[in-house]
Amino acid sequence: MSDERLTDDALMTDTAERPRRGVKSYVLRAGRMTAAQNRGLEEVWPRLGLSVEDGLQDLDVLFGRRAPRVVEIGFGMGGSLIEQAEAHPDTDFIGIEVHAPGVGKLLDEADKRGLTNLRVYRDDALAVLTHCLPEASLDGLQLFFPDPWPKKKHHKRRIVQPAFVELVRTRLKPGGQLHMATDWQAYAEHMAEIMADAPGYRNTATDGPYVARPEFRPLTKFERRGAQLGHGVWDLIFVRAD
């Protein structure tokens, strides 16, 4: 499940409403670090790691080429993102994750596989979108299995809110995709409601708000286990329409 969550105390662009101060959509959790994860953070980070303090990026300079660009928010332990980067060498990927074990594991694995089309932020997603990624620079943004915050009193912590999807829209190219997936039906319905009211988007679904899982989204171990237990998964893909 995705571990990246939205913090609300970062600044937003003028195109998006600022969320309520102090409300966060993630909780930092302590965890043990393996030798491989420590290696990723210590040895690979200098080559593939990025920071909000680096400021606005020229993505062509960053990757040394012009190519399609996809951002994944909350890649967890990185398995899905690694699989995509390896399967699509002609696309550049940027992962955003706040938890050190996942960042370290992804960096270690990327190095072992010799991936050059992947960069990583260990920062808040909202800050990265606001300060580091140029407007109309992304071909896609992925948000897979974010924390559903199921209790009603915690719904304000959900990352999918009007201000967030508007900020994402400004970073997508016209025709760029916002792809979300969740295994919580109530959260899927929340996502669909937010997107139905979001200006400047078009739903790619033709029968209801959801689409079948596209082949390019890797099937995670978590998802396979859920399917065996009869759990559903809902995918939503919207494109920037203007």
GULO-926247 format. One line per 4 residues: number of its first residue (from 0); their letters; for each residue x, y, z of N, C-alpha, C. Coordinates in steps of 0.02 Angstrom, whole numbers. Layout:
<pts>
NUM) A) X/Y/Z/X/Y/Z/X/Y/Z | ... $
</pts>
This chain:
<pts>
0) MSDE) 42/-59/0/0/0/0/44/62/0 | 22/113/-32/61/175/-37/71/206/31 | 131/236/42/146/267/106/151/342/102 | 155/370/42/161/443/35/94/476/50 $
4) RLTD) 95/528/91/34/564/108/46/639/101 | -6/675/94/-2/747/82/6/786/146 | 52/834/149/55/881/204/26/947/181 | -8/980/226/-44/1040/208/-8/1105/225 $
8) DALM) 50/1101/259/84/1162/278/134/1185/226 | 140/1148/171/182/1171/116/144/1222/76 | 180/1267/43/147/1318/3/120/1289/-61 | 65/1317/-86/36/1295/-148/39/1351/-198 $
12) TDTA) 30/1335/-262/29/1386/-314/-36/1425/-309 | -39/1481/-346/-99/1522/-346/-157/1487/-379 | -143/1433/-418/-196/1399/-454/-233/1349/-411 | -210/1338/-349/-243/1289/-307/-257/1319/-238 $
16) ERPR) -314/1303/-211/-332/1327/-144/-287/1295/-93 | -264/1334/-44/-221/1306/8/-263/1265/56 | -241/1202/71/-279/1161/118/-274/1188/189 | -310/1158/234/-310/1180/303/-242/1167/334 $
20) RGVK) -213/1217/365/-147/1211/395/-147/1159/450 | -94/1120/453/-85/1072/507/-114/1004/493 | -155/995/442/-185/931/426/-139/894/378 | -118/834/397/-73/794/356/-109/732/332 $
24) SYVL) -90/709/274/-121/647/248/-74/588/253 | -21/595/292/22/537/306/47/541/378 | 69/485/403/100/481/469/167/448/460 | 220/481/482/287/451/478/293/395/529 $
28) RAGR) 316/338/505/323/280/548/397/259/552 | 419/243/612/487/219/620/490/147/596 | 546/128/569/554/59/546/628/41/542 | 642/-23/549/711/-46/544/735/-41/472 $
32) MTAA) 798/-27/466/829/-21/400/874/-81/389 | 866/-114/331/911/-168/314/976/-141/286 | 1025/-185/278/1089/-164/249/1079/-137/179 | 1036/-170/139/1024/-147/71/990/-79/69 $
36) QNRG) 944/-68/115/910/-4/118/958/52/138 | 1001/38/186/1051/87/206/1099/101/148 | 1117/49/111/1161/59/54/1128/105/3 | 1063/95/-9/1029/138/-57/1031/211/-37 $
40) LEEV) 1018/224/28/1017/293/51/1087/324/54 | 1136/284/69/1204/311/78/1244/314/12 | 1237/262/-29/1280/257/-88/1245/277/-153 | 1180/264/-158/1145/277/-221/1111/345/-221 $
44) WPRL) 1090/368/-162/1055/432/-158/1093/489/-191 | 1158/496/-184/1192/552/-217/1182/555/-292 | 1168/498/-323/1159/496/-396/1086/502/-416 | 1040/472/-378/970/469/-399/923/507/-354 $
48) GLSV) 947/532/-298/905/567/-251/898/641/-267 | 839/668/-252/824/739/-262/794/768/-198 | 797/834/-191/770/867/-133/732/929/-153 | 682/947/-114/645/1008/-126/691/1068/-127 $
52) EDGL) 744/1065/-86/791/1120/-84/827/1131/-150 | 826/1081/-195/856/1089/-261/817/1138/-304 | 754/1151/-286/714/1199/-322/684/1172/-386 | 661/1218/-429/627/1199/-490/675/1162/-537 $
56) QDLD) 653/1106/-563/694/1063/-605/683/1076/-679 | 736/1074/-717/732/1067/-789/737/993/-803 | 682/961/-818/681/887/-822/723/861/-880 | 728/898/-934/771/877/-989/844/875/-967 $
60) VLFG) 864/924/-928/933/926/-902/942/871/-850 | 893/862/-807/898/812/-754/909/743/-782 | 872/724/-834/878/657/-862/924/654/-922 | 945/712/-946/990/713/-1003/958/694/-1069 $
64) RRAP) 893/704/-1074/857/688/-1135/787/717/-1131 | 751/714/-1186/680/732/-1188/641/667/-1195 | 595/655/-1148/558/592/-1147/493/602/-1109 | 446/555/-1115/386/558/-1073/405/554/-999 $
68) RVVE) 367/589/-957/384/593/-886/323/572/-844 | 334/528/-796/281/503/-752/304/509/-680 | 261/535/-637/274/540/-565/230/491/-528 | 258/456/-480/218/413/-436/225/439/-365 $
72) IGFG) 168/454/-334/166/477/-265/153/417/-219 | 197/408/-170/186/355/-121/201/287/-149 | 264/275/-169/279/210/-201/292/155/-151 | 285/168/-86/292/115/-36/362/86/-37 $
76) MGGS) 368/21/-49/433/-11/-52/461/-12/-123 | 425/17/-170/453/31/-235/447/-22/-288 | 416/-79/-272/413/-133/-320/379/-115/-386 | 321/-82/-382/285/-62/-441/324/-12/-483 $
80) LIEQ) 355/36/-450/391/87/-487/453/59/-521 | 489/15/-487/547/-18/-517/526/-58/-578 | 471/-95/-572/447/-136/-628/429/-93/-688 | 397/-36/-676/379/8/-731/441/40/-763 $
84) AEAH) 488/63/-723/548/94/-750/588/45/-791 | 591/-17/-770/628/-67/-808/592/-87/-872 | 525/-89/-869/486/-109/-928/480/-54/-979 | 490/9/-959/482/66/-1004/543/111/-1002 $
88) PDTD) 598/88/-1032/661/127/-1029/657/193/-1066 | 607/202/-1110/600/264/-1148/559/316/-1109 | 537/300/-1049/500/346/-1006/540/361/-944 | 539/424/-922/573/443/-860/523/444/-803 $
92) FIGI) 543/417/-746/499/411/-687/529/450/-628 | 485/482/-591/504/516/-529/459/489/-474 | 490/460/-423/453/434/-366/457/481/-307 | 402/487/-270/399/529/-210/375/486/-152 $
96) EVHA) 415/482/-99/399/440/-41/433/471/20 | 399/469/77/427/500/137/461/450/183 | 449/386/174/475/336/221/542/308/199 | 591/313/243/660/296/226/669/223/203 $
100) PGVG) 639/173/235/650/104/211/630/94/138 | 573/122/118/551/115/49/597/150/1 | 618/211/19/664/249/-24/730/211/-31 | 756/187/25/819/150/22/814/87/-19 $
104) KLLD) 759/50/-12/751/-12/-50/747/3/-125 | 707/53/-143/701/70/-214/767/91/-244 | 805/132/-208/869/155/-234/918/97/-242 | 920/53/-193/964/-5/-198/946/-48/-258 $
108) EADK) 881/-60/-267/859/-102/-322/871/-69/-390 | 859/-3/-394/871/33/-456/944/29/-476 | 988/34/-427/1060/30/-441/1079/-40/-464 | 1053/-91/-431/1069/-160/-450/1046/-176/-521 $
112) RGLT) 991/-145/-542/965/-158/-609/991/-109/-661 | 1032/-62/-640/1063/-15/-686/1014/34/-717 | 962/53/-680/911/98/-707/936/170/-706 | 929/203/-762/950/273/-767/890/319/-778 $
116) NLRV) 831/292/-784/771/332/-799/727/341/-738 | 758/344/-679/721/349/-617/756/397/-569 | 717/443/-538/742/487/-487/693/485/-429 | 716/505/-369/676/495/-308/679/557/-264 $
120) YRDD) 621/577/-239/615/627/-186/595/592/-121 | 629/611/-67/606/591/0/579/654/33 | 524/677/8/494/740/29/419/735/24 | 386/785/49/313/790/44/293/802/-29 $
124) ALAV) 243/765/-51/223/769/-121/198/838/-141 | 161/870/-97/135/936/-113/192/986/-124 | 243/982/-82/300/1028/-89/337/1014/-154 | 345/951/-173/379/934/-235/340/959/-295 $
128) LTHC) 274/947/-296/233/971/-351/235/1046/-357 | 233/1080/-300/229/1153/-300/295/1185/-320 | 350/1161/-293/413/1197/-299/463/1166/-348 | 453/1104/-368/506/1069/-405/487/1049/-476 $
132) LPEA) 424/1038/-489/403/1012/-554/370/1068/-594 | 394/1083/-654/366/1137/-694/294/1124/-714 | 258/1177/-727/191/1170/-753/192/1136/-821 | 141/1095/-834/132/1061/-898/194/1021/-918 $
136) SLDG) 225/987/-869/286/950/-882/277/874/-879 | 220/850/-855/211/779/-842/162/747/-891 | 179/687/-911/133/647/-952/86/605/-908 | 106/595/-847/63/557/-802/81/566/-730 $
140) LQLF) 31/559/-686/42/557/-614/3/498/-586 | 37/457/-547/7/396/-520/1/401/-444 | -57/381/-420/-71/378/-349/-104/311/-335 | -64/262/-314/-88/194/-306/-94/176/-232 $
144) FPDP) -155/160/-211/-170/136/-144/-146/183/-89 | -167/247/-93/-152/293/-38/-191/274/24 | -169/299/81/-203/287/144/-275/310/138 | -324/266/150/-394/285/141/-423/325/199 $
148) WPKK) -388/327/255/-415/362/314/-490/347/321 | -508/286/339/-578/265/335/-625/299/385 | -599/320/443/-643/352/491/-665/420/466 | -729/435/475/-756/498/449/-719/559/475 $
152) KHHK) -698/557/538/-664/615/566/-595/626/535 | -570/574/499/-504/580/467/-509/592/392 | -569/598/365/-576/607/292/-539/668/267 | -531/719/310/-495/779/289/-422/765/276 $
156) RRIV) -397/707/299/-327/689/288/-316/655/220 | -368/636/187/-359/603/122/-324/649/72 | -277/621/36/-238/663/-10/-280/688/-68 | -330/649/-88/-371/669/-145/-424/718/-122 $
160) QPAF) -410/781/-134/-453/837/-117/-453/885/-176 | -501/931/-180/-503/977/-237/-438/1015/-250 | -407/1040/-197/-345/1078/-206/-290/1035/-234 | -286/973/-212/-233/928/-237/-242/912/-310 $
164) VELV) -302/894/-332/-311/874/-401/-303/934/-448 | -318/995/-423/-306/1054/-464/-231/1067/-471 | -194/1058/-418/-121/1065/-423/-92/1014/-471 | -115/953/-466/-92/901/-513/-108/921/-585 $
168) RTRL) -168/947/-597/-187/966/-665/-138/1017/-695 | -115/1064/-654/-69/1115/-680/-1/1085/-699 | 16/1029/-669/81/998/-684/77/949/-742 | 17/927/-759/7/882/-816/8/921/-881 $
172) KPGG) 34/890/-932/26/917/-1000/-47/909/-1021 | -72/948/-1067/-138/933/-1095/-139/862/-1122 | -187/823/-1101/-189/753/-1119/-153/707/-1070 | -116/737/-1022/-82/697/-972/-132/663/-925 $
176) QLHM) -113/607/-896/-158/566/-856/-146/571/-781 | -200/576/-744/-200/565/-672/-231/496/-661 | -191/449/-636/-213/380/-627/-212/364/-552 | -270/348/-525/-277/330/-455/-304/259/-449 $
180) ATDW) -284/225/-396/-311/158/-382/-317/150/-307 | -370/117/-286/-381/104/-215/-419/38/-206 | -409/7/-148/-446/-54/-132/-501/-40/-81 | -514/23/-68/-569/43/-23/-624/74/-65 $
184) QAYA) -682/40/-68/-736/64/-111/-759/134/-90 | -762/147/-26/-784/214/-3/-736/268/-26 | -671/252/-27/-622/300/-51/-627/308/-126 | -640/254/-161/-650/258/-234/-708/304/-250 $
188) EHMA) -762/298/-211/-819/341/-221/-802/414/-206 | -762/424/-154/-738/492/-138/-697/520/-196 | -651/481/-222/-610/503/-279/-654/522/-338 | -703/479/-353/-747/491/-410/-787/556/-400 $
192) EIMA) -809/569/-339/-847/630/-325/-803/692/-334 | -742/688/-308/-696/745/-314/-681/759/-388 | -668/706/-426/-650/715/-496/-709/737/-538 | -769/718/-520/-829/739/-557/-838/814/-554 $
196) DAPG) -815/844/-499/-822/916/-491/-759/955/-510 | -705/919/-527/-642/952/-541/-641/980/-612 | -631/1045/-621/-629/1073/-688/-565/1053/-725 | -571/1049/-791/-512/1038/-832/-491/965/-839 $
200) YRNT) -533/918/-818/-519/847/-824/-573/812/-865 | -553/758/-896/-601/715/-931/-590/643/-909 | -644/610/-890/-640/540/-869/-633/495/-930 | -584/448/-927/-574/402/-983/-623/343/-980 $
204) ATDG) -657/334/-924/-704/279/-918/-765/291/-963 | -792/238/-990/-850/243/-1033/-913/214/-1001 | -905/178/-946/-962/148/-912/-953/157/-838 | -979/213/-811/-968/228/-741/-901/264/-732 $
208) PYVA) -883/278/-670/-822/318/-657/-757/278/-660 | -760/211/-661/-700/171/-653/-681/136/-718 | -616/119/-722/-591/81/-779/-562/16/-754 | -556/-34/-798/-522/-96/-780/-447/-82/-770 $
212) RPEF) -415/-121/-728/-344/-111/-717/-306/-115/-783 | -272/-61/-802/-234/-64/-864/-172/-108/-856 | -150/-137/-911/-94/-184/-908/-30/-150/-884 | -23/-86/-896/39/-53/-876/44/-42/-801 $
216) RPLT) -11/-49/-764/-6/-44/-691/11/-113/-662 | 70/-121/-634/89/-186/-607/42/-210/-552 | 31/-275/-551/-11/-305/-499/33/-320/-439 | 19/-288/-383/62/-296/-324/44/-359/-285 $
220) KFER) 91/-380/-242/77/-437/-198/17/-422/-153 | 14/-362/-129/-41/-339/-87/-108/-348/-125 | -108/-329/-188/-169/-332/-227/-188/-405/-243 | -138/-446/-258/-152/-517/-271/-182/-550/-209 $
224) RGAQ) -153/-534/-152/-179/-563/-90/-251/-540/-78 | -265/-477/-91/-332/-452/-82/-381/-484/-129 | -360/-495/-192/-404/-527/-241/-423/-598/-218 | -375/-633/-188/-389/-701/-164/-440/-700/-108 $
228) LGHG) -443/-644/-72/-491/-638/-17/-556/-605/-40 | -561/-592/-105/-621/-563/-132/-626/-488/-127 | -570/-455/-114/-570/-382/-109/-570/-351/-178 | -606/-297/-186/-607/-262/-250/-552/-209/-254 $
232) VWDL) -537/-189/-316/-490/-134/-328/-522/-89/-381 | -518/-25/-371/-548/23/-416/-495/69/-445 | -492/72/-512/-446/117/-547/-486/174/-577 | -458/234/-573/-486/294/-604/-432/327/-645 $
236) IFVR) -446/342/-708/-398/376/-750/-432/436/-782 | -407/495/-766/-431/557/-794/-375/591/-831 | -392/627/-885/-342/663/-923/-354/737/-918 | -300/776/-921/-307/848/-924/-338/867/-990 $
240) AD) -393/902/-988/-432/915/-1048/-418/982/-1080 | -379/1025/-1048/-367/1091/-1077/-292/1106/-1081 $
</pts>
